[in-house]
């Protein structure tokens, strides 16, 4: 089990985008959210397909996500968020398995370009520029070692979303899947 501690910020997409000028890379991401995941006999199953084998106890899972990034696919299980902290489990999934899964196109999903930007305090920021139905939305996040870690907030960072409900990628995917942004 891992722990994820992150702060998240809304970015005004009409402003300058300095992370594009001085970047440590960018990635194209597709993320879909699974329901009805089953833990059975050391396996994690979805739609009757074994995604991964797992020998450790998995607790407190609220969200299951598949993320495709170039030729890599990751299954992530996230626990309930308490402030900036949540439990997180992660496994690599063979891309051939991901491509064979039936029903992926019907799942709630997000698509985005993720930019990597290093702040003055040397913390690595991930700036997500969403596409598709969420085009124009930009959210930046920075992972921390503790909730009280000092962070130099960039001037382009807007309203902090860390403690606000409804701004997780899973919530956004559900919102557009349910037709609220059609």
SEZAZA-360389 format. One line per field, with one value per residue: residue in one letter; x, z, y of N, C-alpha, C, O in turn. Coordinates in nm, 3 decimals. Layout:
SEZAZA-360389
residuo	[a, ...];
n.x	[X, ...];
n.z	[Z, ...];
n.y	[Y, ...];
ca.x	[X, ...];
ca.z	[Z, ...];
ca.y	[Y, ...];
c.x	[X, ...];
c.z	[Z, ...];
c.y	[Y, ...];
o.x	[X, ...];
o.z	[Z, ...];
o.y	[Y, ...];
END
This chain:
SEZAZA-360389
residuo	[x, x, x, x, x, x, x, x, x, x, x, x, x, x, x, x, x, x, x, x, x, x, x, x, x, x, x, x, x, x, x, x, x, x, x, x, x, x, x, x, x, x, x, x, x, x, x, x, x, x, x, x, x, x, x, x, x, x, x, x, x, x, x, x, x, x, x, x, x, x, x, x, x, x, x, x, x, x, x, x, x, x, x, x, x, x, x, x, x, x, x, x, x, x, x, x, x, x, x, x, x, x, x, x, x, x, x, x, x, x, x, x, x, x, x, x, x, x, x, x, x, x, x, x, x, x, x, x, x, x, x, x, x, x, x, x, x, x, x, x, x, x, x, x, x, x, x, x, x, x, x, x, x, x, x, x, x, x, x, x, x, x, x, x, x, x, x, x, x, x, x, x, x, x, x, x, x, x, x, x, x, x];
n.x	[0.085, 0.050, 0.084, -0.069, -0.003, -0.118, -0.149, -0.389, -0.473, -0.677, -0.640, -0.634, -0.722, -0.704, -0.484, -0.121, 0.093, 0.332, 0.448, 0.459, 0.669, 0.903, 0.955, 0.964, 0.886, 0.611, 0.301, 0.053, -0.254, -0.502, -0.769, -0.977, -1.261, -1.345, -1.621, -1.773, -1.555, -1.394, -1.249, -1.092, -0.973, -0.690, -0.687, -0.759, -1.048, -1.236, -1.532, -1.527, -1.268, -0.932, -0.738, -0.504, -0.285, -0.279, -0.128, -0.137, -0.330, -0.605, -0.747, -1.005, -1.074, -1.196, -1.208, -1.146, -0.914, -0.808, -0.524, -0.396, -0.088, 0.096, 0.259, 0.210, 0.015, -0.170, -0.324, -0.500, -0.589, -0.769, -0.802, -1.036, -1.015, -0.853, -0.825, -0.537, -0.445, -0.446, -0.495, -0.322, -0.295, -0.108, -0.067, 0.106, -0.037, -0.059, -0.041, -0.164, -0.364, -0.522, -0.606, -0.767, -0.989, -1.336, -1.588, -1.458, -1.481, -1.728, -1.708, -1.684, -1.458, -1.149, -0.948, -0.626, -0.349, -0.052, 0.170, 0.500, 0.651, 0.900, 0.913, 1.031, 1.111, 1.199, 1.013, 0.816, 0.569, 0.258, 0.081, -0.231, -0.388, -0.694, -0.883, -1.127, -1.457, -1.397, -1.236, -1.030, -1.023, -0.790, -0.585, -0.356, -0.124, 0.068, 0.282, 0.349, 0.559, 0.458, 0.161, 0.204, 0.420, 0.624, 0.539, 0.612, 0.390, 0.314, 0.280, 0.085, -0.096, -0.425, -0.731, -0.728, -0.797, -0.773, -0.914, -1.172, -1.476, -1.567, -1.382, -1.202, -1.039, -1.192, -1.448, -1.494, -1.495, -1.721, -1.915, -1.919, -1.985, -2.237, -2.373, -2.387, -2.233, -2.279];
n.z	[0.000, -0.081, -0.011, -0.112, -0.125, -0.206, -0.337, -0.507, -0.777, -0.948, -1.275, -1.466, -1.787, -1.980, -1.946, -1.956, -2.026, -1.874, -1.810, -2.043, -2.178, -2.029, -1.970, -1.822, -1.966, -2.142, -2.149, -2.302, -2.175, -2.108, -1.908, -1.748, -1.551, -1.335, -1.237, -1.019, -0.958, -0.859, -0.588, -0.561, -0.458, -0.453, -0.685, -0.897, -1.044, -1.331, -1.507, -1.536, -1.615, -1.532, -1.407, -1.257, -1.042, -0.692, -0.379, -0.141, 0.124, 0.042, 0.123, 0.198, -0.057, -0.283, -0.545, -0.866, -1.125, -1.465, -1.638, -1.936, -2.074, -2.325, -2.424, -2.192, -1.928, -1.635, -1.345, -1.090, -0.753, -0.544, -0.222, 0.014, 0.032, 0.273, 0.359, 0.208, 0.164, 0.061, 0.046, -0.182, -0.432, -0.682, -1.001, -1.279, -1.596, -1.864, -2.190, -2.399, -2.271, -2.175, -2.422, -2.509, -2.349, -2.312, -2.330, -2.238, -2.379, -2.302, -2.048, -1.782, -1.851, -1.881, -2.084, -2.138, -2.159, -1.994, -1.842, -1.719, -1.473, -1.308, -0.999, -0.829, -0.579, -0.633, -0.641, -0.823, -1.047, -1.183, -1.457, -1.581, -1.882, -1.994, -2.246, -2.504, -2.382, -2.162, -2.245, -2.217, -1.943, -1.685, -1.450, -1.187, -1.001, -0.714, -0.572, -0.238, 0.053, 0.304, 0.459, 0.568, 0.435, 0.303, 0.025, -0.270, -0.422, -0.758, -0.947, -1.142, -1.051, -0.955, -0.775, -0.490, -0.492, -0.330, -0.090, -0.175, -0.278, -0.568, -0.765, -0.834, -1.072, -1.122, -1.037, -1.222, -1.461, -1.418, -1.410, -1.676, -1.808, -1.715, -1.854, -1.789, -1.908, -2.179];
n.y	[-0.118, 0.218, 0.566, 0.859, 1.195, 1.499, 1.831, 2.026, 2.246, 2.481, 2.609, 2.904, 2.883, 3.073, 3.226, 3.273, 2.992, 2.879, 2.632, 2.491, 2.602, 2.564, 2.267, 1.940, 1.735, 1.577, 1.399, 1.193, 1.108, 0.863, 0.792, 0.565, 0.473, 0.215, 0.016, -0.224, -0.394, -0.690, -0.859, -1.154, -1.466, -1.392, -1.239, -0.960, -0.874, -0.772, -0.743, -1.020, -1.071, -1.132, -0.884, -0.835, -1.027, -1.044, -1.045, -0.910, -0.759, -0.561, -0.262, -0.017, 0.087, 0.318, 0.406, 0.270, 0.270, 0.265, 0.355, 0.465, 0.532, 0.628, 0.343, 0.204, 0.068, 0.116, -0.010, 0.136, 0.164, 0.364, 0.503, 0.650, 0.998, 1.195, 1.502, 1.609, 1.359, 1.017, 0.662, 0.446, 0.205, 0.034, -0.123, -0.257, -0.326, -0.553, -0.416, -0.546, -0.689, -0.476, -0.366, -0.571, -0.570, -0.571, -0.327, -0.101, 0.142, 0.231, 0.323, 0.573, 0.835, 1.025, 1.239, 1.370, 1.600, 1.572, 1.782, 1.817, 2.005, 2.184, 2.340, 2.643, 2.556, 2.309, 2.106, 1.873, 1.949, 1.844, 1.925, 1.917, 1.933, 1.913, 1.737, 1.667, 1.641, 1.794, 1.995, 2.279, 2.289, 2.308, 2.160, 2.165, 1.973, 1.886, 1.655, 1.557, 1.495, 1.511, 1.640, 1.889, 1.992, 2.248, 2.448, 2.620, 2.809, 2.846, 3.154, 3.137, 2.954, 2.894, 2.890, 2.681, 2.336, 2.121, 2.047, 2.037, 1.886, 1.694, 1.755, 1.561, 1.345, 1.119, 1.204, 1.410, 1.260, 1.100, 1.299, 1.400, 1.168, 1.118, 1.305, 1.576, 1.766, 1.763];
ca.x	[0.000, 0.119, 0.007, -0.054, -0.031, -0.105, -0.231, -0.440, -0.510, -0.741, -0.560, -0.708, -0.669, -0.691, -0.356, 0.002, 0.115, 0.478, 0.490, 0.485, 0.797, 1.011, 0.892, 1.046, 0.821, 0.465, 0.247, -0.088, -0.316, -0.642, -0.802, -1.117, -1.294, -1.412, -1.711, -1.792, -1.429, -1.406, -1.127, -1.126, -0.863, -0.567, -0.700, -0.846, -1.127, -1.336, -1.607, -1.485, -1.130, -0.831, -0.649, -0.376, -0.280, -0.237, -0.118, -0.151, -0.467, -0.641, -0.854, -1.041, -1.073, -1.313, -1.205, -1.058, -0.884, -0.709, -0.461, -0.305, 0.009, 0.177, 0.245, 0.200, -0.118, -0.164, -0.445, -0.481, -0.699, -0.752, -0.888, -1.103, -0.922, -0.865, -0.742, -0.455, -0.388, -0.529, -0.421, -0.315, -0.231, -0.089, -0.011, 0.116, -0.123, -0.012, -0.119, -0.247, -0.483, -0.603, -0.667, -0.865, -1.103, -1.462, -1.665, -1.377, -1.531, -1.853, -1.680, -1.649, -1.315, -1.093, -0.829, -0.555, -0.205, 0.010, 0.299, 0.581, 0.714, 0.974, 0.899, 1.152, 1.147, 1.240, 0.903, 0.767, 0.427, 0.193, -0.024, -0.318, -0.474, -0.794, -0.936, -1.258, -1.565, -1.343, -1.139, -1.020, -1.000, -0.651, -0.565, -0.217, -0.108, 0.206, 0.287, 0.427, 0.599, 0.369, 0.061, 0.252, 0.540, 0.623, 0.529, 0.608, 0.280, 0.344, 0.189, -0.023, -0.190, -0.546, -0.801, -0.688, -0.905, -0.734, -1.014, -1.305, -1.532, -1.614, -1.276, -1.114, -1.055, -1.305, -1.571, -1.510, -1.532, -1.861, -1.999, -1.940, -2.050, -2.380, -2.434, -2.402, -2.156, -2.302];
ca.z	[0.000, -0.083, 0.032, -0.202, -0.062, -0.312, -0.339, -0.643, -0.804, -1.075, -1.352, -1.566, -1.917, -2.069, -1.919, -2.009, -1.985, -1.866, -1.801, -2.179, -2.224, -1.952, -1.927, -1.807, -2.047, -2.147, -2.179, -2.334, -2.083, -2.113, -1.781, -1.735, -1.413, -1.332, -1.126, -1.005, -0.948, -0.761, -0.531, -0.539, -0.468, -0.490, -0.818, -0.914, -1.163, -1.382, -1.617, -1.548, -1.663, -1.430, -1.441, -1.191, -0.922, -0.578, -0.256, -0.021, 0.158, -0.014, 0.205, 0.186, -0.196, -0.325, -0.689, -0.948, -1.249, -1.562, -1.705, -2.046, -2.098, -2.433, -2.432, -2.057, -1.866, -1.490, -1.265, -0.963, -0.656, -0.454, -0.105, 0.046, 0.059, 0.399, 0.334, 0.088, 0.172, 0.029, 0.018, -0.325, -0.475, -0.826, -1.068, -1.425, -1.667, -2.002, -2.284, -2.479, -2.190, -2.179, -2.555, -2.529, -2.257, -2.371, -2.250, -2.198, -2.443, -2.237, -1.911, -1.761, -1.880, -1.910, -2.168, -2.105, -2.176, -1.864, -1.850, -1.597, -1.454, -1.181, -0.931, -0.770, -0.462, -0.691, -0.643, -0.958, -1.068, -1.298, -1.503, -1.670, -1.974, -2.036, -2.381, -2.523, -2.322, -2.057, -2.309, -2.153, -1.800, -1.648, -1.307, -1.152, -0.871, -0.670, -0.470, -0.121, 0.146, 0.418, 0.434, 0.612, 0.360, 0.242, -0.121, -0.333, -0.518, -0.874, -0.965, -1.233, -0.985, -0.909, -0.657, -0.445, -0.497, -0.248, 0.008, -0.234, -0.340, -0.706, -0.857, -0.867, -1.209, -1.124, -1.031, -1.351, -1.559, -1.393, -1.445, -1.820, -1.849, -1.681, -1.948, -1.740, -1.991, -2.322];
ca.y	[0.000, 0.346, 0.683, 0.973, 1.325, 1.598, 1.951, 2.047, 2.385, 2.515, 2.704, 2.981, 2.840, 3.190, 3.291, 3.213, 2.853, 2.869, 2.492, 2.442, 2.657, 2.502, 2.143, 1.820, 1.632, 1.574, 1.267, 1.186, 1.012, 0.822, 0.729, 0.524, 0.437, 0.086, -0.019, -0.369, -0.467, -0.799, -0.916, -1.295, -1.563, -1.321, -1.177, -0.844, -0.906, -0.677, -0.805, -1.158, -1.079, -1.106, -0.773, -0.862, -1.112, -0.962, -1.124, -0.828, -0.720, -0.431, -0.204, 0.123, 0.131, 0.395, 0.426, 0.187, 0.342, 0.218, 0.469, 0.434, 0.639, 0.574, 0.198, 0.149, 0.074, 0.097, -0.021, 0.206, 0.162, 0.477, 0.505, 0.776, 1.108, 1.267, 1.620, 1.591, 1.225, 0.901, 0.538, 0.420, 0.081, 0.045, -0.239, -0.246, -0.420, -0.566, -0.336, -0.637, -0.716, -0.355, -0.354, -0.679, -0.555, -0.531, -0.232, 0.016, 0.264, 0.272, 0.366, 0.714, 0.852, 1.157, 1.243, 1.492, 1.609, 1.602, 1.850, 1.811, 2.136, 2.190, 2.469, 2.702, 2.476, 2.181, 2.009, 1.846, 1.973, 1.781, 2.015, 1.841, 2.007, 1.816, 1.748, 1.609, 1.720, 1.882, 2.084, 2.411, 2.271, 2.280, 2.138, 2.136, 1.909, 1.864, 1.551, 1.596, 1.390, 1.525, 1.744, 2.020, 2.029, 2.381, 2.448, 2.752, 2.804, 2.932, 3.268, 3.102, 2.863, 2.963, 2.841, 2.548, 2.238, 2.008, 2.007, 2.053, 1.768, 1.706, 1.793, 1.449, 1.299, 1.026, 1.284, 1.478, 1.159, 1.064, 1.413, 1.408, 1.043, 1.133, 1.398, 1.712, 1.861, 1.731];
c.x	[0.089, 0.027, 0.036, -0.093, -0.011, -0.196, -0.267, -0.492, -0.576, -0.657, -0.649, -0.648, -0.652, -0.556, -0.239, 0.018, 0.266, 0.529, 0.516, 0.622, 0.917, 0.953, 0.995, 0.981, 0.672, 0.421, 0.100, -0.150, -0.462, -0.668, -0.948, -1.138, -1.386, -1.507, -1.720, -1.662, -1.444, -1.267, -1.159, -1.003, -0.734, -0.569, -0.789, -0.914, -1.219, -1.400, -1.561, -1.342, -1.034, -0.738, -0.510, -0.395, -0.226, -0.239, -0.135, -0.299, -0.493, -0.762, -0.888, -1.044, -1.207, -1.322, -1.105, -1.040, -0.786, -0.656, -0.369, -0.220, 0.108, 0.154, 0.243, 0.057, -0.102, -0.305, -0.415, -0.608, -0.671, -0.852, -0.952, -0.998, -0.957, -0.771, -0.669, -0.404, -0.491, -0.439, -0.426, -0.238, -0.217, -0.020, -0.001, 0.034, -0.068, -0.101, -0.209, -0.375, -0.577, -0.677, -0.773, -0.991, -1.226, -1.533, -1.587, -1.438, -1.661, -1.831, -1.662, -1.499, -1.279, -0.974, -0.760, -0.409, -0.149, 0.149, 0.369, 0.662, 0.778, 0.963, 1.032, 1.201, 1.187, 1.134, 0.852, 0.615, 0.381, 0.076, -0.104, -0.407, -0.570, -0.838, -1.075, -1.363, -1.518, -1.239, -1.146, -0.995, -0.853, -0.642, -0.419, -0.214, 0.039, 0.199, 0.386, 0.465, 0.514, 0.273, 0.111, 0.382, 0.522, 0.621, 0.529, 0.503, 0.313, 0.240, 0.070, -0.125, -0.307, -0.600, -0.754, -0.810, -0.885, -0.845, -1.157, -1.351, -1.569, -1.507, -1.178, -1.136, -1.173, -1.437, -1.598, -1.553, -1.677, -1.956, -2.024, -2.006, -2.200, -2.448, -2.445, -2.328, -2.173, -2.339];
c.z	[0.000, -0.030, -0.067, -0.125, -0.172, -0.288, -0.484, -0.657, -0.941, -1.143, -1.452, -1.703, -2.015, -2.054, -1.988, -1.953, -1.978, -1.856, -1.939, -2.229, -2.157, -1.891, -1.911, -1.881, -2.049, -2.190, -2.215, -2.250, -2.117, -1.983, -1.781, -1.596, -1.411, -1.213, -1.125, -1.014, -0.835, -0.718, -0.493, -0.557, -0.518, -0.631, -0.810, -1.049, -1.200, -1.505, -1.642, -1.595, -1.548, -1.479, -1.383, -1.080, -0.810, -0.452, -0.130, 0.002, 0.106, 0.062, 0.158, 0.041, -0.230, -0.478, -0.754, -1.082, -1.334, -1.633, -1.815, -2.072, -2.199, -2.440, -2.296, -2.006, -1.718, -1.434, -1.132, -0.880, -0.557, -0.340, -0.087, 0.084, 0.193, 0.388, 0.203, 0.074, 0.138, 0.014, -0.132, -0.349, -0.627, -0.881, -1.217, -1.487, -1.809, -2.099, -2.370, -2.403, -2.194, -2.313, -2.582, -2.444, -2.330, -2.277, -2.206, -2.254, -2.380, -2.096, -1.901, -1.781, -1.890, -2.004, -2.141, -2.147, -2.041, -1.890, -1.717, -1.587, -1.316, -1.122, -0.876, -0.649, -0.501, -0.681, -0.786, -0.962, -1.190, -1.335, -1.609, -1.750, -2.034, -2.180, -2.384, -2.457, -2.212, -2.113, -2.246, -2.004, -1.778, -1.496, -1.285, -1.015, -0.842, -0.558, -0.362, -0.038, 0.272, 0.390, 0.474, 0.541, 0.296, 0.090, -0.169, -0.445, -0.634, -0.889, -1.053, -1.171, -0.930, -0.781, -0.619, -0.436, -0.399, -0.156, -0.043, -0.301, -0.486, -0.808, -0.885, -1.013, -1.222, -1.121, -1.162, -1.459, -1.543, -1.435, -1.596, -1.875, -1.824, -1.764, -1.901, -1.827, -2.139, -2.399];
c.y	[0.123, 0.454, 0.795, 1.098, 1.429, 1.717, 1.979, 2.190, 2.396, 2.621, 2.774, 2.952, 2.956, 3.259, 3.223, 3.072, 2.826, 2.725, 2.432, 2.488, 2.593, 2.374, 2.032, 1.703, 1.649, 1.435, 1.282, 1.075, 0.988, 0.749, 0.692, 0.465, 0.316, 0.077, -0.172, -0.448, -0.570, -0.843, -1.060, -1.382, -1.499, -1.263, -1.055, -0.862, -0.791, -0.740, -0.948, -1.179, -1.048, -0.995, -0.794, -0.964, -1.025, -1.045, -1.041, -0.793, -0.579, -0.379, -0.064, 0.174, 0.197, 0.400, 0.331, 0.256, 0.262, 0.341, 0.417, 0.557, 0.583, 0.422, 0.130, 0.166, 0.040, 0.085, 0.045, 0.194, 0.274, 0.470, 0.641, 0.880, 1.172, 1.386, 1.601, 1.448, 1.117, 0.779, 0.515, 0.290, 0.091, -0.080, -0.211, -0.359, -0.432, -0.489, -0.424, -0.674, -0.596, -0.344, -0.460, -0.662, -0.503, -0.432, -0.110, 0.144, 0.315, 0.326, 0.517, 0.730, 0.999, 1.136, 1.374, 1.483, 1.649, 1.659, 1.837, 1.938, 2.139, 2.330, 2.518, 2.624, 2.333, 2.072, 1.995, 1.861, 1.895, 1.870, 1.941, 1.935, 1.905, 1.843, 1.684, 1.698, 1.814, 1.980, 2.223, 2.403, 2.237, 2.270, 2.101, 2.070, 1.889, 1.761, 1.588, 1.474, 1.393, 1.640, 1.882, 2.063, 2.166, 2.367, 2.593, 2.743, 2.897, 3.043, 3.234, 3.006, 2.944, 2.902, 2.700, 2.457, 2.123, 1.958, 2.021, 1.925, 1.798, 1.740, 1.680, 1.411, 1.204, 1.101, 1.355, 1.380, 1.118, 1.175, 1.417, 1.282, 1.054, 1.239, 1.541, 1.813, 1.831, 1.854];
o.x	[0.189, -0.092, 0.152, -0.201, 0.099, -0.302, -0.185, -0.548, -0.536, -0.608, -0.732, -0.535, -0.593, -0.519, -0.255, -0.037, 0.321, 0.644, 0.587, 0.683, 1.020, 0.907, 1.099, 1.018, 0.613, 0.495, 0.031, -0.103, -0.536, -0.597, -1.034, -1.045, -1.491, -1.477, -1.680, -1.660, -1.499, -1.177, -1.241, -0.935, -0.674, -0.464, -0.881, -0.850, -1.273, -1.330, -1.557, -1.299, -1.053, -0.668, -0.410, -0.506, -0.137, -0.339, -0.145, -0.380, -0.411, -0.867, -0.810, -1.020, -1.314, -1.432, -0.993, -1.137, -0.692, -0.733, -0.279, -0.269, 0.193, 0.041, 0.272, -0.010, -0.030, -0.394, -0.314, -0.719, -0.565, -0.969, -0.925, -0.904, -1.073, -0.650, -0.731, -0.327, -0.607, -0.322, -0.519, -0.130, -0.303, 0.071, -0.089, 0.035, -0.034, -0.224, -0.318, -0.481, -0.697, -0.797, -0.859, -1.089, -1.220, -1.536, -1.644, -1.444, -1.699, -1.926, -1.629, -1.421, -1.365, -0.910, -0.825, -0.354, -0.193, 0.234, 0.305, 0.732, 0.715, 0.999, 1.132, 1.320, 1.205, 1.163, 0.846, 0.543, 0.454, -0.016, -0.050, -0.490, -0.530, -0.832, -1.132, -1.358, -1.592, -1.164, -1.254, -0.950, -0.798, -0.687, -0.364, -0.291, 0.122, 0.123, 0.492, 0.410, 0.500, 0.300, 0.064, 0.445, 0.416, 0.692, 0.457, 0.524, 0.339, 0.125, -0.035, -0.228, -0.289, -0.524, -0.742, -0.913, -0.972, -0.868, -1.252, -1.274, -1.597, -1.538, -1.078, -1.241, -1.245, -1.529, -1.712, -1.640, -1.749, -2.063, -2.137, -2.075, -2.281, -2.568, -2.508, -2.356, -2.087, -2.362];
o.z	[0.072, -0.009, -0.101, -0.066, -0.224, -0.227, -0.573, -0.563, -1.036, -1.078, -1.517, -1.731, -2.121, -2.137, -2.067, -1.848, -2.064, -1.891, -1.951, -2.313, -2.220, -1.777, -1.977, -1.860, -1.970, -2.258, -2.165, -2.253, -2.151, -1.950, -1.810, -1.533, -1.477, -1.104, -1.220, -1.071, -0.729, -0.801, -0.405, -0.659, -0.614, -0.691, -0.728, -1.153, -1.114, -1.597, -1.757, -1.614, -1.475, -1.579, -1.452, -1.031, -0.831, -0.421, -0.021, -0.091, 0.125, 0.065, 0.087, 0.017, -0.208, -0.533, -0.705, -1.146, -1.282, -1.684, -1.791, -2.090, -2.165, -2.460, -2.286, -2.035, -1.682, -1.471, -1.068, -0.930, -0.495, -0.359, -0.162, 0.159, 0.223, 0.407, 0.099, -0.018, 0.180, -0.024, -0.201, -0.294, -0.693, -0.820, -1.274, -1.439, -1.870, -2.090, -2.410, -2.463, -2.214, -2.315, -2.667, -2.465, -2.401, -2.156, -2.143, -2.184, -2.402, -2.031, -2.000, -1.733, -1.904, -2.004, -2.123, -2.169, -1.980, -1.952, -1.612, -1.681, -1.217, -1.187, -0.875, -0.618, -0.416, -0.710, -0.861, -0.889, -1.288, -1.256, -1.714, -1.694, -2.116, -2.229, -2.280, -2.473, -2.172, -2.037, -2.225, -1.944, -1.844, -1.423, -1.355, -0.925, -0.931, -0.463, -0.389, -0.055, 0.341, 0.306, 0.420, 0.582, 0.240, 0.033, -0.116, -0.547, -0.612, -0.848, -1.041, -1.232, -0.868, -0.691, -0.704, -0.381, -0.387, -0.147, 0.035, -0.373, -0.521, -0.926, -0.954, -1.070, -1.321, -1.195, -1.209, -1.541, -1.641, -1.489, -1.639, -1.977, -1.904, -1.749, -1.970, -1.820, -2.218, -2.520];
o.y	[0.131, 0.433, 0.821, 1.106, 1.445, 1.706, 1.958, 2.247, 2.330, 2.713, 2.710, 2.993, 2.938, 3.341, 3.130, 3.039, 2.758, 2.700, 2.332, 2.422, 2.569, 2.373, 2.031, 1.588, 1.723, 1.363, 1.371, 0.961, 1.080, 0.654, 0.775, 0.415, 0.314, 0.125, -0.238, -0.557, -0.539, -0.862, -1.085, -1.374, -1.547, -1.241, -1.047, -0.864, -0.722, -0.784, -0.993, -1.293, -0.951, -1.011, -0.773, -0.986, -0.943, -1.110, -1.097, -0.797, -0.489, -0.443, 0.000, 0.293, 0.141, 0.398, 0.314, 0.297, 0.201, 0.422, 0.338, 0.668, 0.501, 0.378, 0.011, 0.264, -0.052, 0.161, 0.014, 0.211, 0.280, 0.435, 0.735, 0.851, 1.200, 1.372, 1.579, 1.419, 1.125, 0.790, 0.556, 0.269, 0.149, -0.135, -0.147, -0.472, -0.331, -0.496, -0.383, -0.689, -0.612, -0.316, -0.441, -0.732, -0.403, -0.455, -0.021, 0.245, 0.430, 0.370, 0.582, 0.647, 1.086, 1.031, 1.478, 1.375, 1.747, 1.595, 1.844, 1.976, 2.101, 2.428, 2.446, 2.626, 2.246, 1.956, 2.093, 1.793, 1.882, 1.889, 1.905, 2.006, 1.821, 1.955, 1.652, 1.820, 1.903, 2.040, 2.277, 2.501, 2.149, 2.359, 2.016, 2.105, 1.876, 1.775, 1.644, 1.366, 1.292, 1.726, 1.983, 2.160, 2.196, 2.285, 2.677, 2.678, 3.015, 3.027, 3.296, 2.978, 3.048, 2.867, 2.613, 2.495, 2.036, 1.838, 2.018, 1.861, 1.912, 1.751, 1.702, 1.441, 1.207, 1.067, 1.360, 1.412, 1.102, 1.150, 1.435, 1.287, 1.006, 1.262, 1.622, 1.933, 1.870, 1.846];
END
